[in-house]
Amino acid sequence: MKGKVVIPFQYASAESFSEGLGAVYNKQDKMMIGYQYTKASSFADGIAAVGIKTKTGSKFGYINNQGKLLTPLQYQKAHSFNEGTAIALTSDQLALILSK
């Protein structure tokens, strides 16, 4: 792939690739996975944290590498998975999320 364009120059920005996938954003700062998320972490264990902007901040949840939402967008913060677990935060609780 040396010097070969593999993604056309049509996106405003992109994140690093992980597990063969990478987040790309259009000019309206919308992520191009289903055009619905505005934030995303790298994939780990086949799962990534994603988020949307709201009037009061952001809401986060988790998707798999097919883009399927695995948890509701209910967390104020959601960290990447590491060895099958991730930490997420609601307004008043800390949650341990298990990948299996």
N, C-alpha and C positions, 0 to 999 in steps of 0.2 A: 504494500500500500504506500510505498514511499512516494510522496508528492501527489498522490491521487486524492481528489475530492470525493468523499464518500457521503457527505450530507451537503446538499446544495446550499449556497449562501443566501438563505431566505429568512433566517432567524436573527433576532436581536442579540441573544446571548445563549450560552450553554454551560452546563455543569460538567464535571469530570465524569467519565464513564466508569461504571462498576457492574460487575457480573454481566457484561455485554450490553448494558443499557445506559443511557445518559439522558438527562433532562435538558430540553431545549425550550426556549421562550420566544413568543412572538413579540411584535413591537408594542403590544398592549400589556406586556409583562405577564401574559397568561402562559402557563406551561402547556406544552403540546400533547400531553397524555390526556386524551379525551377533552382537551381544551377547557378544563374546569379548575385546575389547581394553580395557585400562584406561588407556592413554595414546595420544595421537596428535598429530602436527604438522599444520600447515595443508597443504593440497594445493598443489603446485607442479609444473608440467609434467604434471599429471594423476596425480601420485604423492604419497603421504603416508607418513611413518614412523609405525608403530604399535608398541605394546608391551604386554606382560603383566607382571604382578607374579609373581615366583617367591619361593621360600623364601630364596634368596640375593641377591635384588635384582630386576632387571628384564631381560627379553630383548626385543629390537626387531627389526623387519623392515620391509618396505615393501609397501603395497597400491596398487592402481590405483583410479580413481574409481568402479569398479563393485564394489569391496570384495574383489577377487581378490588373494590373497597372491602377491607377485612374488618375494620372497626368503624363506627360512626365518627364523623368529624366533631369530636366532643372535647378534645383536650386543648388546654391553653399552650402547652409545650409537649413535644413528642420527640424523643431521642432515637437515634438509629439503633438497630439491633446489634448485639454483640453476643456471640455464643448462645443464640436462641432466646435472649431476653432483651427487653427495652424498658426504659422508664418513661412514663408519661405523667403529666400533671393536669388536674382539673383545678377549679377555683379553690377547692379546699382539701383535695386528696392527692396523694402520690400513688400511682398505679404501676405495678410490675406486669408487663405484657409478655406473654410466652408465645413463641412462634409455633409451637406444636401443641 
